[in-house]
Amino acid sequence: MKGIIIGGPGYTKRDFVNSGHLDYRVEQSIIDYVDTNYSGEDGIRELVDKAEKLLEDARYVKEKQIVDGFIEEAARGMGLATYGLKETMGAIRSGAADIVIIVDDFEANVSRERCKTCSFTDDRLIKGEEDERSQACPSCGKSTLETETKIPILEYLDKMSELYGVKVEVISSRTEYGKIFKQLGGIGALLRYKLTY
């Protein structure tokens, strides 16, 4: 839960909050109050309509904070931010990534490849329309790598987030800050510790 919006006619919403019936954690989660002309089902419909803009603004602010924080960390030059597909995936696999940021329309897939000769397996990144032809196996050197599965990058990141304890933030590519982040490659990570290559 990101926050709570309280709505209702007149002073009833504030009276409700100030009545002492809410747990302090619930009170701390209140984002805003919305005035409605009605109560009951009509009031709920009106609240949802009015809150839509408020929620869009809240998401925009969160995305701004995410991108600003990333750019600030990258500009610091302390090595606690990385960007680009290959670099970000390396940070995830090494356990260094804390927060991965990706734009919602990032085009990439991850293919799980297995060598028919030596059973070597690896996850290979395929960006956009990149050639998916099999390459030589890095373990045995034979050209017997076959693609077992291919999944979209967002689905792969979801699995990796569980495995490595990484938080994934998906930002809209249509907002000002999403466009800025897309110019940096559309994917990046804030790191737990500096990577040494």
LINCOR-V361091 format. One record per residue. N is the residue number from 1. SS is DSSP state (helix for helix, strand for strand, loop for the rest). Layout:
N/SS, N/SS
//
This chain:
1/loop, 2/loop, 3/loop, 4/strand, 5/strand, 6/strand, 7/strand, 8/strand, 9/loop, 10/loop, 11/loop, 12/helix, 13/helix, 14/helix, 15/helix, 16/helix, 17/helix, 18/helix, 19/loop, 20/loop, 21/loop, 22/loop, 23/loop, 24/helix, 25/helix, 26/helix, 27/helix, 28/helix, 29/loop, 30/strand, 31/strand, 32/strand, 33/strand, 34/strand, 35/strand, 36/loop, 37/loop, 38/loop, 39/loop, 40/helix, 41/helix, 42/helix, 43/helix, 44/helix, 45/helix, 46/helix, 47/helix, 48/helix, 49/helix, 50/helix, 51/helix, 52/helix, 53/helix, 54/helix, 55/helix, 56/helix, 57/helix, 58/helix, 59/helix, 60/helix, 61/helix, 62/helix, 63/helix, 64/helix, 65/helix, 66/helix, 67/helix, 68/helix, 69/helix, 70/helix, 71/helix, 72/helix, 73/helix, 74/helix, 75/helix, 76/helix, 77/loop, 78/loop, 79/loop, 80/loop, 81/strand, 82/strand, 83/strand, 84/loop, 85/helix, 86/helix, 87/helix, 88/helix, 89/helix, 90/helix, 91/helix, 92/helix, 93/helix, 94/helix, 95/loop, 96/loop, 97/strand, 98/strand, 99/strand, 100/strand, 101/strand, 102/strand, 103/strand, 104/loop, 105/loop, 106/loop, 107/loop, 108/strand, 109/strand, 110/strand, 111/strand, 112/strand, 113/strand, 114/strand, 115/strand, 116/loop, 117/loop, 118/loop, 119/loop, 120/loop, 121/strand, 122/strand, 123/strand, 124/strand, 125/strand, 126/strand, 127/strand, 128/loop, 129/loop, 130/loop, 131/loop, 132/loop, 133/loop, 134/loop, 135/loop, 136/loop, 137/loop, 138/loop, 139/loop, 140/loop, 141/loop, 142/loop, 143/loop, 144/loop, 145/strand, 146/strand, 147/strand, 148/strand, 149/strand, 150/strand, 151/strand, 152/strand, 153/helix, 154/helix, 155/helix, 156/helix, 157/helix, 158/helix, 159/helix, 160/helix, 161/helix, 162/helix, 163/helix, 164/helix, 165/loop, 166/loop, 167/strand, 168/strand, 169/strand, 170/strand, 171/strand, 172/loop, 173/loop, 174/loop, 175/loop, 176/helix, 177/helix, 178/helix, 179/helix, 180/helix, 181/helix, 182/helix, 183/helix, 184/loop, 185/loop, 186/loop, 187/strand, 188/strand, 189/strand, 190/strand, 191/strand, 192/loop, 193/loop, 194/loop, 195/loop, 196/loop, 197/loop
//
